[in-house]
Amino acid sequence: MHRHQVDGLDPKQSYWIPVVVSPERDWLGAPGCRKGARYIVNCGTLCASRDEFETFDSRLACLSWIMSHRVELNRTMPGATIRAARLDRWLLGLE
């Protein structure tokens, strides 16, 4: 899913996404970024993304996905904590 497709989601349902915040300037997970830059994890590439993401219907499903891919996520986004966040709150900058 792309960020511009968010309007097509059911507004009555909460969606969860894996997210990451860059731990340092010019972080290996997103070269050229500033410290504290916010990214959604692209579930296909297992890399930080601003536009492409996969949604999960529950926090548990999102956390399960994160745990099952933690080795690869630690390799592609070293030094960062990947966590589950509600899509609406993340896009509004509330989380």
N, C-alpha and C positions, 0 to 999 in steps of 0.2 A: 504494500500500500504506500502511496505517496502522500505527503502532507496535504496537498491540495484536494485529496479525496476524503478528508475528515468529515466534510459536510454530509457525505453519504452514509455515515454510521448512524445507528439507532440512538437518538438522544436520550432514550429512557434507560439505556444500559450503561453501566460503567465498564470502561475498557482499561486494561493494564498493559504497560509496555516496560521492557528493560531499558534502563537509563544509566548514564555515566556522566560524571563531572571530571574534567581534566584536572589532574593533581598538580600540574606544573605547566609553565609556559613552554611552548614548542614540544609538547608531549608526544611520545612515539605513537600513541594511538590516534593522534590528529595533528600531524606536523604543521607548525605555523600558528597553532591556537594560543590563546591566552590562558593563564591559570584561572580555573573556575568556569571555563566554557562548558556549556551544557549540550549533551548529545543523546540521541536515541540510539539504541543498539540495533543495527540491521541484522535480523535473524538469519538472513541468507549468507551474508559475508562475514558475520561475527565481528564487524568493525563499527566504529562510531560513525553516525550519520546525522545529518540535519533534516533530511527529507524522507528517507525510505525506512519503513518499519513494519513490524507485524504486531497485531493486537492479540491479547489474551482475554478471555471472558472472566477470569478471576485472578486475584492476587496469587493464589496458590498455584494456578497453572503457570503463571509468569515466573514465580520463584522456582518451580520445578524445572522449567526450561533453563533458567540461569544455572541451577545446580548441575543439570545434566551436561552443560556445555562449559563449565567453569574452567577446565584446563585450557581449552581453545581461547576462551575469553581472556584469561590471564596472559596468554601468549600474544594476542592481538592488541590488548589494551593493558599493558603492564603498569602496575602500581596504582591502579584505579579500583574503586569499589563499584561493582555493577549491582543495581538494586531495582526493585519493582516500583513503579509509580503509576498513578492514575493518569491516563492520557489527557483528560481535560485539564486537570490541575497542572500538569507538566507544561502543556502548551500555553497556559495562562501565566506561567512563571510562579505559581504558588507552591511548588515543590521543587 
